[in-house]
């Protein structure tokens, strides 16, 4: 595979790790993801990953159920650490070294995040898995992925979802929804499309960080995106 990017930030949703179970972590889904990620590294791509925690606990949902919002978000951060460890274990199983970095000091579970530790890990051929979001409540892991992608100087954010791109409406609810092959940040605002939260989208726009949204659950799609083949939806300034 000849990759068109040298360094990428891969954003994965926590829900994606559920697989067909509908909860928790599906070992087969983790294995599928790790095989695809290793393929990128083998092709010379430096990979950083941010993963959500919605398969275990989501702070907003906890707040709606009566949890203190700050504590709820902290519980969500811990959920991202569990997912990061699972991903790291899966990468070990396929022979791909990785390093878990946490925004909150959690040694020996992971090293405390810094831009330079993450870049050093990637330059050594390791996958840098960055957990705990931004380390602050009231910020989503989408915002965390935008921030980390910009910090580690990734060329693009790859947003792996269960949908094969961005549509005019939710394709799971509206059968008439049509897909965009390419869209601008401004169109996302004007159409009120739920691609990422607004803070994350604005950060990417202001820092000229393109976003590629694609279906990570279909094996081979990650390779297609990195090879420049038609797949998903690209978000750019123009």
HELIX and SHEET records of a PDB file:
HELIX    1   1 UNK A   14  UNK A   18  5                                   5    
HELIX    2   2 UNK A   27  UNK A   42  1                                  16    
HELIX    3   3 UNK A   59  UNK A   64  1                                   6    
HELIX    4   4 UNK A   69  UNK A   93  1                                  25    
HELIX    5   5 UNK A  115  UNK A  123  1                                   9    
HELIX    6   6 UNK A  141  UNK A  151  1                                  11    
HELIX    7   7 UNK A  185  UNK A  191  1                                   7    
HELIX    8   8 UNK A  198  UNK A  206  1                                   9    
HELIX    9   9 UNK A  221  UNK A  227  1                                   7    
SHEET    1   A 9 UNK A 111  UNK A 112  0                                        
SHEET    2   A 9 UNK A  98  UNK A 102  1                                        
SHEET    3   A 9 UNK A 127  UNK A 131  1                                        
SHEET    4   A 9 UNK A  46  UNK A  51  1                                        
SHEET    5   A 9 UNK A   7  UNK A  12  1                                        
SHEET    6   A 9 UNK A 156  UNK A 161  1                                        
SHEET    7   A 9 UNK A 210  UNK A 215  1                                        
SHEET    8   A 9 UNK A 233  UNK A 236 -1                                        
SHEET    9   A 9 UNK A 182  UNK A 184  1                                        
SHEET    1   B 2 UNK A 166  UNK A 167  0                                        
SHEET    2   B 2 UNK A 179  UNK A 180 -1                                        
END                                                                             
